[in-house]
Each structure stands twice: as structure tokens, then as C-alpha cells.
Amino acid sequence: MTVEPKSLNEVVDGERYRTALSYLLADDGKEVFLFRALNSNYFVQREGEKDTIEVLPADRAEELYHQLPSKHQSLVAAFPKAHGGVGMDTTSAYDDEDEKERLAEDYKVDTEHAYEGWSAKDN
């Protein structure tokens, strides 16, 4: 029996991670799920007594990808920057911290508190 990941929504280091909006890359069929967020960051969801999200650097995410038995994306699709793929890692203005701050100022967006109090139930 394959277990589906729970829908989690957490802020880690000022970035919001939502499993429902992220790409599931691989899992162990029980409690470990590797994702790629829309911002191209990688994170692992571990389910248990307390469900957690841990952000991973790309190299650790790829190591975990190889360890997990059930793959949902090819290696190139999961890690396009490292393996010559094109797609989710297309550079945008939000990849540059100075540009991100300038855009936030232009649009008066409080990026640190923008989603406080928001939940998926609100939509």
C-alpha cells in the first residue's frame, strides 16, 4: 500500500513550502517524501508523530533521491541545473536577492510577513 504525502504548509527560513504546490520527486512509500518547491528549493517531508519539513541543498536532495525507491520524476527533470535539463530552474528576477528586495519595495510587499495567518482553508 502506497502512502500519499500529507498536505503541509510551513515557513522555513522565511520561505513558504507547500507540499500541495510542489513537485513530488521521490518517496519511500511510507513516511519520507522528497519535493521540489516552485522556488526550485528542495525539501523533504517526514511523517510520523510530528510531521516535519526540512529544506535540503541540491546535492543532499539528489543523494536522498537516489536512496528513495519510488521515483516520480526523472533525474534530469528533478535536478535540471545539475544534469543539463531545462524547465523548473529557469532563472527569474526572484533568484537575485537584490532584485527580489527591489521588487518587494516596488510592490510594497512585506515578504517576511506576507502569508502570516494564511492557510489553505482560506481559499
N, C-alpha and C positions, 0 to 999 in steps of 0.2 A: 504494500500500500504506500503510495507516494503522498507525502505531506506537502501541502501548499504553504508558502510563507504567509505569515500574518501581515496585515496592513499596519505598518508602523510609520510614525511621523515624528521625527526628533530633530532638534537643532544640535549640531556638534561643531564647536569652534566657529560659531557664527553662521554656519551654512545649514540650511534645512535639507534633510534627507527624508524622502517619502518612498517607501517600497512600492506603493501603487503606481508611481510615476517613473520608476526606474526600470532599467533593463536587467532582468534576471539572467545571469551568465552561467551559473552552475550551482549545484547543491548536492548534499549528501543523502537526500531522500528522507531526512528525519528532522534535523534541527539547525543545520548550517546552510545559509543561502548567500551567495556572492552576487552583488549587484553593481551596476554602473549607473550613477546618477545622471540626470540631464546636464549637470555642470561638468561631466566627464570624470568626476571623482569616483573612486571605488570604495565600496563599503561592504562589510559582512554583517548579516543579521544572524544572531544566535538566539535560538528559542530555548526556553527552559523555565525554571522557576521565575526568573526575571528575564524578559526579552530585552536584548541589547543590540545596539548598532555601533560598530567600530569602523572608523574611516581607515583605509589602508593606502599606503603608497602603491603605485602601479606595479612595482617589482614584487611586493609581498602579495598583492592581489593575484598576479599571474602565478606565483608559486601555489597559492591556495586553489586557483582554477585547475591546475594540473593534478592536485591531490583529490579534488572532489569528483566522484564517479559519474554524476549526471550533468552533461553539458547542454545548455540551452542556446548557446551562440558558438560560432566557430572561433578559433583562436584569433584570427585576423579581425573578425567583427568585434570581438571582446576587447582587443588591445591593438587598435589600428595604428597608433603612433609607433609602437614598438615593432610592428610586423608589416608595415607598408600599406595598410588599408586606408580607405577613405571613408569618412562618414561622421560618426558622432563626435569626433575630435576636431572638427573644423574650428579654426581659431575665430574668436569673436572679440568684440570690444571688452567683454566681461573677463577675458583671460588676462588682461592687463590691469593690475591693481590701480594705477593712476587713472586710467580711463574709466574704470568701474566707479571710483570716487567722483570723478568729474560728472559722469552720467547721473549718479545718485544726487549730486548737488544740483545739476540742471533740472532734474525732475523732482527735486525736494523729497527724495525717498530716504527714509531712515532705515538703512539696510540692516542695522543691528536689531531693530525692534519692529520691523515691518510686519511680521507674522505673529507677534505676541497675541495670545488669546484666540488665534485662529485654529480651527480644527476642520477635518474633512466633513464633519456633520453640518458645518455652516453652509456648505454648498449643496 
